[in-house]
Amino acid sequence: MHIPGHLAIALVQHRFPILSKDKNTLKPLLMASLFPDLVDKSLGYGFRIMPNGRHYAHNIFSLVGSTAFVTAVWGKKTGYAWFAGYSGHLIVDRNSLVPWLFPLQAYNFTQGRLTWDRSQLFKEMLFLFLALIVYRLAPQ
């Protein structure tokens, strides 16, 4: 999934009752929805440290560790939002390899390239547009 899709999922998540009660949960939710790609795509494609864009931040340990850190620094509500956004990101990435147990389990990380599927990007932009409309129109 591309950036627009991850953002759309986060907007939908923000309408869940546990998150929608506090407007301050939107920013950490959106940030967490992009965090795994910001870390792993930077390391994989930007710095070429790993062969592709899913390693260190696309696993359960990074989810739990970063959520614990965010909760300790900014509190429970922000921690819930972070966990929701981060886990939402990992769940919607399920159509391709998500190394849930990396580094404890070995994964076949093939060499990859950062690519943009135009039709997928268009669908996600449409999804984001619809999510924004629903987000703005739905009662809080």
Protein Blocks (a to p, Z undefined) as FASTA:
>chain_A
ZZklmmmmmmmmmmpmklmmpmklmmmmmmmmmmmmmmmmmmmmmnomafblcfklmcfk
lmmmmmmmmmmmnojklmmmmmmmmmmmmmmmmmpccdfkbckbccddddddddddfklm
mmmmmmmmmmmmmmmmpcZZ
